[in-house]
Amino acid sequence: MSGGISQKRIEANRRNAQQSTGPRTDEGKARSRANGLRHGMAAEVLVPEEDRTAYEQILERWRREAG
């Protein structure tokens, strides 16, 4: 195999990259922003205000169960 990438492969990569534009709707963008949030035990991020009550309830339950 020769060194480097063929022109055919480069063109295919460019065509594929045009399909990878990420989320476009507001709902998709909001879901994407939350991808890294799994639980709040070790999080160093702010919990969105609309999720704060649920977060506090779960955190309290975890604290009780963990002793």
N, C-alpha and C positions, 0 to 999 in steps of 0.2 A: 504494500500500500504506500502510495506517495505521501509526502508530508503536506499538511494544509487541508483545507476544506474545499470541496469542489464547488464550482459556480452553481451547479444544479442544487446542491444542498443549501447554499446561501440563499438562493431564490425561494426554496421551499420554506426555510426558516422565516423569511420575511413575510411570505403569504400566511403562514401560521400565526405569526405575531399580530397580524391585522385582526385575527379572530379573538385574541386575548385582550379584551378591553376592560375587563373587570365588571363589577356590578353597575347598572345604569339607573335603576329605579331607586327612589328614596328608601323603600323597604329593603332592597338588596344592599344598599350602602350601609344602612343601620345594622343589618345582620352581619355584614362583613366587619364592621367596627368592633363587634362583640366577639369575634372569633377567638381571640386569645383569652377571654374571661371564662374561667372554669369554675372557680369558687373564690370566696373572699378570705380564706384562712391565711394566705401568705401574699395576698394582692397588695400592690403598691399603686393602685389606680383608684380613681374616684368612682363610686357607684352612682349610676344615673339616678336622679331624684325619684323618677317613677318606679324604680326598683328598690328604693331604700328600705321600705317597710318589710318586704319579703327578705331582703338581705339580712336585716337585723334579726328577724325571726329565725332564719336558718343558722345564723352565727350563734345565737343564744342556745338553740337546740344542740349544736355541735359542742359548745362549751359544757353544757350539762352532761351530754353523753361521754365526753372525754374526761370528765371529772376535773 
